[in-house]
Amino acid sequence: MADPRSVPRRDAFAKVTGRAIYSIDSALPYMAHAAVVRAERAHGEIVDIDHAEALAAPGVLGVVCGSDLVGISPLFGHIIPDHPILAIDKVRYFGEPVAVVVAETVQQAQDAAATVWVDYTDLEPLVDADTSLASDLLIHTQSYTGPEGGFLGIQTKDTSGNNVAHEVALGWGDVDTAFADAHLVVENTMWFPMVYAYAMETYNAIADYRGNSLHVITTAQHPVMVRRELARLFALPLAAVRVEVPFVGGGYGSKSYTKLEPLAAVASRAVGRPVQVTTDFEAAINTTRADGAEVTMRTAFDADGTILARDADIILDTGAYADNSPLVLAKCANRCFGPYRVPALRVRGRAVYTNTTPASSYRGFGAPQGALSGEVNLDMAAQQLGIDPVDLRRRNLVAPGETIMPGKRPMDADLLADMETVAEALFEHTLIEEPGIRRGRALALSASDAGASPVSTAMVRMHADGSATLLTGSTELGQGSNTVLAQIVARELGLDIDQVAVGQSDTLFTPYEWTTGASRTTTITGLAVQAACQEIWSKLRALHSQTQDVDPDAVTVVDGALLVDGNMTSPRDVICSWFGADAGEVTGVGVIRKSGTTEALPPFWEVGMVGVEIAVHEDTGEIDIEHLVLVGDVGHAINPDLVKGQDLGAATQGLGCALWEELLYEGQQLTNPNLVEYRVPRFRDMPRRVTSVIAERGDGVGPYGAKGGGEGAINPIPAAIASAVAQAVGVWPDRLPLNPQRVWELLEAANSSEGPN
């Protein structure tokens, strides 16, 4: 076989300062495959890595270890660059990549990887946040310098003195006086489990490193952020790094930011070939998870149930590396006190390093962890005050236009109307009594500062036949963004949706998009698409005025055509007339930034409004979901079916966190990294009845009054389940998931009147 480095490559798509960005497609016949050698210790110093036998194995092209990461920046992490591409001197969690073996075939790489021997000096593993906070043993002994100015206002912290990766503090008002004067103070602590997002497609990446350019095909939610980090790691200009994202089989936040891309890139750099790195289910779990949480909430009430103050303490189990957990912590702090009037607030939060899989973004982004304790706390207060839980919320919910957080966008939803919709559906009948079954029902609410940063660019090209192509950096993850954005183009340009094509997520061709996350695509990217279409109409008016020799103001747009002196002309005819042939096109570019309607942050509040009715089997502790009520407050539903699908999907993941899902460690090793022992909801677990309502009041900043959806339904579900179980069983739970064993123990505690609450 010819040396692939000497084979001419086709498709040199771009030249930038003499650098060629190549297409991996033409290199696929020469693509090599990687197998990752993963740590079999949760915490240990690397003494030696013996890979001589692997290097001599059939088909092996090279072996890369942490010591080989020279000439580049070996640490990644967009907030805190603490994560080595391959472990350097030390491993910090069981399953951490220690070496990568590159070979001609997957099997050859796997066989050779099995011969790599790593010698460790063991260190004490700290596998939970409380132990890590109390220990003098440090998981990280150095400080890390993040991006200048921080990431979204989050400054890098010196982590060399303790095991806290990041801290937040939030508050206003006189909290201590409010508690001193309160009629009632309610305090509770809830534990939220470590969970895995379980996208159907695991993490994978293909990289082709050329010394002066890098092309990566990957399962990333944020291609431009991955591009930025790869450019920093390899000291390349952004223009020399191409990140391409095809249709991704699910993300739910877990594919945000950088994951396998640097690993594939250093492997390609070492062997001079395109290299593919893939993960099986176990390796995917060892790539990222959601933050586990311990949240303590204290709330002060007056005699009629009005909230006087809230005081929260948040501890996130962040795992071995910070990844996006500092931002998750900040959002958890913003969301834990709920959509209520809180005259005085104090929130303290810590994201804690542990010797477990690194945590990062997950659907809801800190809201499910915070809402669990915050909403259960309100239900406990309602019980002690003798006030109906719905009425307690009525007395405290913020109204439309009212401020939740000082300096932030006022509430852009009618929360009371949404809650009344849930309550009406949930409490339409009395609970049925049945021997051996205990029933409970509860509603729970949340409001999230969603939308991320309002930075988006979209390009729309109208072709000579009047059809259009949209180019967007937004990633299609199965959520249907390509459909919704195409609908906006069709609506703006007066086309059938079949006349609109969408090109997505290739940094060489598609324009800048900040992220695909925070439920922002329909709202923020949609605004950019609208602006691009408006520019097309502006250009068509200018072209038509030239060919008709009239003032541009004399040209108007009516029903998808251009009108001059009573004569209607189609966009197709305008384009062809101006170019003088059946040729040419008109391009519109739309740019959204923190300005005008998107000046105030968050760009929108994402509402979570749910209700659940459950049946608890006394003999087994099993729970059936009898009724699930969802309200999707999206301002305007551009695609109602997608809204309902997103709400049900989010609620299902919330049910998983509440009832079944939990990553379990025994000592330093994860014991359930498979789909048999890691239990996700199945079809037979789905609610027997679902009521899904879309609230459309046109109160969003997005196209046609739209605002984001997709995460709202997951956020309050765990809290609603916990309160419904408490009502059914008679004991307040303090941790999730409420699997049959835990529920049975609660039943036993209730029967013996020795419950913890």
Secondary structure as the mmCIF struct_conf table of DSSP 4:
data_model
#
loop_
_struct_conf.conf_type_id
_struct_conf.id
_struct_conf.beg_label_comp_id
_struct_conf.beg_label_asym_id
_struct_conf.beg_label_seq_id
_struct_conf.end_label_comp_id
_struct_conf.end_label_asym_id
_struct_conf.end_label_seq_id
HELX_RH_3T_P HELX_RH_3T_P1 PRO A 4 SER A 6
BEND BEND1 VAL A 7 VAL A 7
HELX_LH_PP_P HELX_LH_PP_P1 PRO A 8 ARG A 9
BEND BEND2 ARG A 10 ARG A 10
STRN STRN1 ALA A 14 VAL A 16
TURN_TY1_P TURN_TY1_P1 THR A 17 GLY A 18
STRN STRN2 ARG A 19 ILE A 21
HELX_RH_3T_P HELX_RH_3T_P2 ILE A 24 TYR A 30
STRN STRN3 ALA A 32 ARG A 38
BEND BEND3 GLU A 40 GLU A 40
BEND BEND4 ALA A 42 HIS A 43
STRN STRN4 GLY A 44 ASP A 50
HELX_RH_AL_P HELX_RH_AL_P1 ALA A 52 LEU A 55
TURN_TY1_P TURN_TY1_P2 ALA A 56 ALA A 56
BEND BEND5 ALA A 57 ALA A 57
TURN_TY1_P TURN_TY1_P3 PRO A 58 GLY A 59
STRN STRN5 VAL A 60 CYS A 65
HELX_RH_3T_P HELX_RH_3T_P3 GLY A 66 ASP A 68
BEND BEND6 GLY A 71 ILE A 72
STRN STRN6 LEU A 75 PHE A 76
BEND BEND7 HIS A 78 ILE A 80
STRN STRN7 HIS A 83 PRO A 84
BEND BEND8 ILE A 85 LEU A 86
BEND BEND9 ASP A 89 ASP A 89
STRN STRN8 LYS A 90 VAL A 91
BEND BEND10 TYR A 93 TYR A 93
TURN_TY1_P TURN_TY1_P4 PHE A 94 GLY A 95
STRN STRN9 PRO A 97 ALA A 103
BEND BEND11 GLU A 104 THR A 105
HELX_RH_AL_P HELX_RH_AL_P2 VAL A 106 ALA A 113
TURN_TY1_P TURN_TY1_P5 ALA A 114 THR A 115
STRN STRN10 TRP A 117 ASP A 122
BEND BEND12 ASP A 128 ASP A 128
HELX_RH_AL_P HELX_RH_AL_P3 ALA A 129 ALA A 134
BEND BEND13 ASP A 136 LEU A 137
BEND BEND14 ILE A 139 ILE A 139
BEND BEND15 GLN A 142 GLN A 142
BEND BEND16 PRO A 147 PRO A 147
TURN_TY1_P TURN_TY1_P6 GLU A 148 GLY A 149
STRN STRN11 PHE A 151 PHE A 151
TURN_TY1_P TURN_TY1_P7 LEU A 152 GLY A 153
STRN STRN12 ILE A 154 ILE A 154
HELX_LH_PP_P HELX_LH_PP_P2 GLN A 155 THR A 156
BEND BEND17 SER A 160 ASN A 163
STRN STRN13 VAL A 164 TRP A 172
BEND BEND18 GLY A 173 GLY A 173
HELX_RH_AL_P HELX_RH_AL_P4 VAL A 175 ASP A 181
BEND BEND19 HIS A 183 HIS A 183
STRN STRN14 LEU A 184 PHE A 192
HELX_LH_PP_P HELX_LH_PP_P3 PRO A 193 MET A 194
BEND BEND20 MET A 200 GLU A 201
STRN STRN15 ASN A 204 TYR A 209
BEND BEND21 GLY A 211 ASN A 212
STRN STRN16 LEU A 214 THR A 218
BEND BEND22 GLN A 221 GLN A 221
HELX_RH_AL_P HELX_RH_AL_P5 PRO A 223 LEU A 233
TURN_TY1_P TURN_TY1_P8 PHE A 234 ALA A 235
HELX_RH_3T_P HELX_RH_3T_P4 LEU A 238 ALA A 240
STRN STRN17 VAL A 241 GLU A 244
BEND BEND23 GLY A 249 GLY A 249
TURN_TY1_P TURN_TY1_P9 TYR A 252 LYS A 255
BEND BEND24 TYR A 257 TYR A 257
BEND BEND25 LYS A 259 LEU A 260
HELX_RH_AL_P HELX_RH_AL_P6 GLU A 261 VAL A 271
TURN_TY1_P TURN_TY1_P10 GLY A 272 GLY A 272
BEND BEND26 ARG A 273 ARG A 273
STRN STRN18 VAL A 275 THR A 278
HELX_RH_AL_P HELX_RH_AL_P7 PHE A 281 ILE A 285
TURN_TY1_P TURN_TY1_P11 ASN A 286 THR A 287
STRN STRN19 ARG A 289 ALA A 290
HELX_LH_PP_P HELX_LH_PP_P4 ASP A 291 ASP A 291
STRN STRN20 GLY A 292 PHE A 301
TURN_TY1_P TURN_TY1_P12 ALA A 303 ASP A 304
STRN STRN21 ILE A 307 GLY A 319
BEND BEND27 ALA A 320 TYR A 321
TURN_TY1_P TURN_TY1_P13 ASP A 323 ASN A 324
HELX_RH_AL_P HELX_RH_AL_P8 SER A 325 ARG A 335
TURN_TY1_P TURN_TY1_P14 CYS A 336 PHE A 337
BEND BEND28 PRO A 339 PRO A 339
STRN STRN22 TYR A 340 TYR A 340
BEND BEND29 PRO A 343 ALA A 344
STRN STRN23 LEU A 345 TYR A 353
BEND BEND30 ASN A 355 THR A 356
HELX_LH_PP_P HELX_LH_PP_P5 THR A 357 PRO A 358
STRN STRN24 ALA A 359 SER A 360
TURN_TY1_P TURN_TY1_P15 ARG A 363 GLY A 366
HELX_RH_AL_P HELX_RH_AL_P9 ALA A 367 LEU A 385
TURN_TY1_P TURN_TY1_P16 GLY A 386 GLY A 386
HELX_RH_AL_P HELX_RH_AL_P10 PRO A 389 ARG A 394
TURN_TY1_P TURN_TY1_P17 ARG A 395 ASN A 396
STRN STRN25 LEU A 397 LEU A 397
HELX_LH_PP_P HELX_LH_PP_P6 VAL A 398 ALA A 399
TURN_TY1_P TURN_TY1_P18 PRO A 400 GLY A 401
BEND BEND31 ILE A 404 MET A 405
TURN_TY1_P TURN_TY1_P19 PRO A 406 GLY A 407
BEND BEND32 LYS A 408 LYS A 408
HELX_LH_PP_P HELX_LH_PP_P7 ARG A 409 MET A 411
BEND BEND33 ALA A 413 ALA A 413
HELX_RH_AL_P HELX_RH_AL_P11 LEU A 415 LEU A 426
TURN_TY1_P TURN_TY1_P20 PHE A 427 PHE A 427
BEND BEND34 GLU A 428 HIS A 429
HELX_LH_PP_P HELX_LH_PP_P8 THR A 430 GLU A 433
STRN STRN26 GLU A 434 GLU A 434
TURN_TY1_P TURN_TY1_P21 PRO A 435 GLY A 436
STRN STRN27 ILE A 437 ALA A 450
BEND BEND35 GLY A 451 GLY A 451
STRN STRN28 SER A 456 HIS A 463
TURN_TY1_P TURN_TY1_P22 ALA A 464 ASP A 465
BEND BEND36 GLY A 466 GLY A 466
STRN STRN29 ALA A 468 THR A 472
BEND BEND37 LEU A 477 GLN A 479
HELX_RH_AL_P HELX_RH_AL_P12 SER A 481 LEU A 493
TURN_TY1_P TURN_TY1_P23 GLY A 494 GLY A 494
HELX_RH_3T_P HELX_RH_3T_P5 ILE A 497 GLN A 499
STRN STRN30 VAL A 500 GLN A 504
STRN STRN31 ASP A 506 ASP A 506
TURN_TY1_P TURN_TY1_P24 THR A 507 PHE A 509
BEND BEND38 THR A 510 THR A 510
STRN STRN32 GLU A 513 GLU A 513
BEND BEND39 THR A 516 THR A 516
TURN_TY1_P TURN_TY1_P25 ALA A 518 SER A 519
HELX_RH_PI_P HELX_RH_PI_P1 THR A 521 THR A 525
HELX_RH_AL_P HELX_RH_AL_P13 GLY A 526 GLN A 548
TURN_TY1_P TURN_TY1_P26 ASP A 549 ASP A 549
BEND BEND40 VAL A 550 VAL A 550
HELX_RH_3T_P HELX_RH_3T_P6 PRO A 552 ALA A 554
STRN STRN33 THR A 556 VAL A 558
TURN_TY1_P TURN_TY1_P27 ASP A 559 GLY A 560
STRN STRN34 ALA A 561 VAL A 564
TURN_TY1_P TURN_TY1_P28 ASP A 565 GLY A 566
STRN STRN35 ASN A 567 THR A 569
HELX_RH_AL_P HELX_RH_AL_P14 PRO A 571 PHE A 579
TURN_TY1_P TURN_TY1_P29 GLY A 580 GLY A 580
BEND BEND41 ALA A 581 ASP A 582
STRN STRN36 GLU A 585 ILE A 592
BEND BEND42 LYS A 594 SER A 595
HELX_RH_3T_P HELX_RH_3T_P7 GLY A 596 THR A 598
BEND BEND43 GLU A 599 PRO A 603
STRN STRN37 PHE A 604 HIS A 617
TURN_TY1_P TURN_TY1_P30 GLU A 618 THR A 620
STRN STRN38 ILE A 623 ASP A 633
BEND BEND44 GLY A 635 HIS A 636
BEND BEND45 ILE A 638 ASN A 639
HELX_RH_AL_P HELX_RH_AL_P15 PRO A 640 LEU A 659
TURN_TY1_P TURN_TY1_P31 TRP A 660 TRP A 660
STRN STRN39 TYR A 665 GLU A 666
TURN_TY1_P TURN_TY1_P32 GLY A 667 GLN A 668
STRN STRN40 GLN A 669 LEU A 670
BEND BEND46 THR A 671 THR A 671
BEND BEND47 ASN A 674 ASN A 674
TURN_TY1_P TURN_TY1_P33 LEU A 675 GLU A 677
BEND BEND48 TYR A 678 TYR A 678
HELX_RH_3T_P HELX_RH_3T_P8 PHE A 683 ASP A 685
BEND BEND49 MET A 686 MET A 686
BEND BEND50 ARG A 688 ARG A 688
STRN STRN41 VAL A 690 ALA A 695
BEND BEND51 GLY A 698 GLY A 698
BEND BEND52 GLY A 700 GLY A 702
HELX_RH_3T_P HELX_RH_3T_P9 PRO A 703 GLY A 705
BEND BEND53 GLY A 710 GLU A 711
TURN_TY1_P TURN_TY1_P34 GLY A 712 PRO A 716
HELX_RH_AL_P HELX_RH_AL_P16 ILE A 717 VAL A 729
BEND BEND54 GLY A 730 VAL A 731
STRN STRN42 ARG A 735 ARG A 735
BEND BEND55 LEU A 736 LEU A 736
HELX_RH_AL_P HELX_RH_AL_P17 PRO A 740 SER A 752
TURN_TY1_P TURN_TY1_P35 SER A 753 SER A 753
#
